[in-house]
Amino acid sequence: MQFHEVRFPANLSFGSTGGPERRTEIVALANGFEERNTPWSQSRRRYDAGVGMRSLDDIEQLIGFFEARQGQMYGFRWKDWSDFKSCAPSQEVQFDDQVIGSGDGETQAFQLVKNYRSGSQSYGRVVTKPVIGSVRAGVDGVALSEGVHYEIDTAQGLVMFAEAPATGAAVTAGFEFDVPVRFDTDRIQTSVASFQAGDIPSVPVVELRV
C-alpha cells in the first residue's frame, strides 16, 4: 500500500465539505417493484479540501502537501471534523465506547470498529487509522492500560492484547481516528486574482480501502 502516515493539515480540512457515499444498484421490475443490491459492504467517504482554504498561505501549504504526496500517488490521513471519535463529538473518549469483539480465550488481536445505529439497524465501520495516543481499551467492563495490557497498531487499527480475553468477555475500545484518503486529482488549479475575489480551488479527496 502506497501510504504516508501523515495527516492532512487539520486547519485546512476544517470547513471542508463531504461525507459517506454508497453504491446501490437498482433494477426496476416490470410489475413496478424494485430490486436493490450493493456491491459495497463498507461506505466510502469523499471530501473537497478546497472549501477550507482561507488565505494564500493556505494555498501554499496545500500545494506543498500535494507535491509531497505526488498527486494521487500516495495516500494520507484526513481528519473528518464531523466524525472523528468513537463517541459523540462533544464527549470524551472512554474505554467502553464501542464493542469491538468477544473473547474466545485464544484471539489476542481485535480490529477497531465504530458502530452506527438507527432503530434496530446497525452498521459496523472498520477503523484502520486511529490517532496515536487516543485509544482506550478494556475487557469485560474493566479499563486496561496501553503498554501493559495491550499495544496499538496505528497503521492497521488493531488492539493487540498481551493475554487473550477470556471466552465470552466483551472487548471494548474508545478512540479518535483519521480517514485513509488520497487526492482524487493530479492537478490543482489556483489563481491569485480569483482567490482574492472569493473563489476557491476544488481539491477532491476520496477514501482508500486499506
C-alpha positions in Angstrom: 0.0 0.0 0.0 1.5 3.3 -1.1 0.5 5.3 2.0 2.2 8.1 4.0 1.3 8.0 7.7 0.9 11.8 7.8 -2.3 13.8 8.4 -3.5 16.5 6.0 -3.2 19.8 7.9 -6.2 19.9 10.2 -6.6 23.6 9.9 -7.2 23.2 6.2 -9.6 20.3 6.4 -11.7 22.2 8.9 -14.7 23.7 7.0 -14.4 21.2 4.1 -17.4 19.5 2.7 -18.0 15.8 2.2 -19.3 12.6 3.8 -20.2 9.0 3.2 -21.0 7.6 -0.2 -22.8 4.3 -1.0 -23.3 2.4 -4.3 -26.7 0.9 -4.8 -27.7 -1.0 -8.0 -31.4 -0.6 -8.6 -33.4 -2.7 -11.1 -37.0 -1.7 -11.9 -39.1 -4.8 -12.5 -42.0 -5.0 -15.0 -44.6 -5.1 -12.2 -43.3 -1.7 -10.8 -41.4 -3.2 -7.9 -37.7 -2.7 -7.4 -34.7 -4.9 -6.6 -31.9 -3.2 -4.8 -28.4 -4.6 -4.2 -25.0 -3.2 -3.3 -21.5 -4.4 -4.1 -20.0 -2.4 -1.2 -20.0 -3.8 2.3 -18.4 -0.6 3.6 -19.3 3.0 2.7 -16.7 5.3 1.1 -16.1 9.0 2.0 -15.5 11.9 -0.3 -14.4 15.4 0.6 -13.5 18.7 -1.0 -10.4 20.2 0.7 -10.6 23.4 -1.3 -13.5 24.7 0.8 -11.2 25.0 3.8 -8.8 27.4 2.0 -9.0 30.9 3.6 -5.8 32.6 2.6 -2.9 32.5 0.1 -0.8 30.9 2.9 -3.3 28.1 3.0 -2.9 27.6 -0.8 0.9 27.5 -0.4 0.5 24.8 2.4 -1.9 22.8 0.3 0.4 22.8 -2.7 3.3 21.7 -0.6 1.3 18.8 0.8 0.0 17.9 -2.7 3.5 17.8 -4.1 4.9 15.7 -1.3 2.2 13.1 -2.0 2.9 13.3 -5.7 -0.8 13.9 -6.5 -2.8 10.7 -6.4 0.3 8.5 -5.9 0.4 8.3 -2.1 -2.5 8.1 0.4 -2.6 10.1 3.7 -4.6 10.6 6.8 -7.6 13.0 6.9 -9.5 14.4 9.9 -13.2 14.4 9.3 -14.3 17.0 11.7 -17.9 15.8 11.6 -17.0 12.2 12.6 -13.6 11.5 14.2 -14.4 9.9 17.6 -15.8 6.6 18.8 -18.3 8.7 20.9 -20.3 11.9 20.2 -18.1 14.9 19.2 -18.9 16.7 22.4 -17.9 13.8 24.6 -14.6 12.5 25.8 -13.3 9.1 24.6 -14.0 6.3 27.0 -12.7 2.7 27.0 -16.2 1.3 26.6 -17.5 3.5 23.8 -17.6 0.6 21.3 -17.8 -3.2 21.5 -15.2 -4.4 19.1 -15.4 -8.2 19.8 -15.9 -11.0 22.2 -13.1 -13.1 23.7 -12.6 -16.7 22.9 -9.6 -17.4 25.1 -7.3 -17.5 22.0 -7.6 -14.4 19.9 -5.3 -11.6 21.0 -5.7 -9.0 18.2 -9.0 -7.2 17.6 -9.9 -4.7 14.9 -11.2 -1.3 15.9 -14.8 -0.8 14.8 -17.2 2.1 15.1 -20.9 1.1 15.2 -23.6 3.3 13.8 -27.2 2.6 14.9 -30.7 3.8 13.9 -33.6 1.9 15.4 -33.0 -1.8 15.2 -30.4 -1.4 12.3 -26.7 -1.0 12.7 -23.6 -0.7 10.6 -20.0 -1.5 11.7 -17.4 0.7 10.2 -13.9 -0.7 10.2 -11.4 1.8 11.6 -7.8 1.4 10.4 -6.2 4.7 11.2 -6.6 5.5 14.9 -4.9 8.6 16.2 -1.7 7.8 18.2 -2.2 8.0 21.9 -6.0 8.2 21.7 -7.0 4.6 22.0 -8.5 3.3 25.3 -9.4 -0.4 25.7 -11.0 -2.7 28.2 -12.2 -6.2 28.7 -15.4 -7.2 30.5 -16.1 -3.7 31.8 -12.6 -3.1 33.2 -10.3 -0.4 31.8 -6.8 -1.7 30.8 -3.5 0.2 30.3 -1.7 0.6 27.0 1.8 -0.6 27.1 1.0 -3.0 29.9 -2.1 -5.0 28.9 -2.3 -4.1 25.2 -0.5 -2.4 22.3 -2.0 -0.5 19.3 -1.1 -0.9 15.7 -2.0 2.6 14.5 -1.3 1.7 10.8 -4.0 -1.1 10.7 -6.3 -0.2 13.7 -5.6 -3.3 15.7 -5.7 -3.7 19.5 -3.2 -6.4 20.5 -3.7 -7.8 24.0 -0.8 -9.3 26.0 -3.2 -12.1 27.1 -6.2 -13.3 25.1 -9.5 -12.1 26.6 -11.5 -14.9 28.3 -14.3 -16.7 26.4 -17.4 -14.5 26.3 -15.7 -11.4 27.7 -16.8 -8.2 25.9 -13.8 -6.4 24.3 -14.4 -2.6 24.1 -12.5 0.4 22.9 -12.7 4.2 22.6 -10.6 6.2 20.2 -10.1 9.1 17.8 -9.5 8.2 14.2 -8.5 9.6 10.8 -9.8 8.5 7.4 -7.3 7.0 4.9 -7.6 9.0 1.7 -5.8 10.2 -1.4 -6.2 13.2 -3.7 -8.8 12.4 -6.4 -7.0 14.6 -8.9 -3.4 15.0 -10.3 -3.9 18.7 -10.9 -4.7 21.7 -8.7 -5.6 25.0 -10.4 -5.3 28.2 -8.5 -5.4 31.9 -9.4 -4.3 34.6 -7.1 -6.7 37.1 -8.6 -9.7 34.9 -8.4 -8.9 33.6 -4.9 -8.7 37.1 -3.6 -12.0 37.8 -5.2 -13.6 35.0 -3.2 -13.1 31.9 -5.5 -11.5 28.8 -4.1 -10.0 25.8 -5.9 -11.7 22.4 -6.0 -9.5 19.8 -4.3 -11.3 16.4 -4.3 -10.2 13.8 -1.8 -11.5 10.2 -1.7 -11.3 7.4 0.9 -9.0 4.5 0.4 -9.6 0.8 1.1 -6.7 -0.2 3.3 
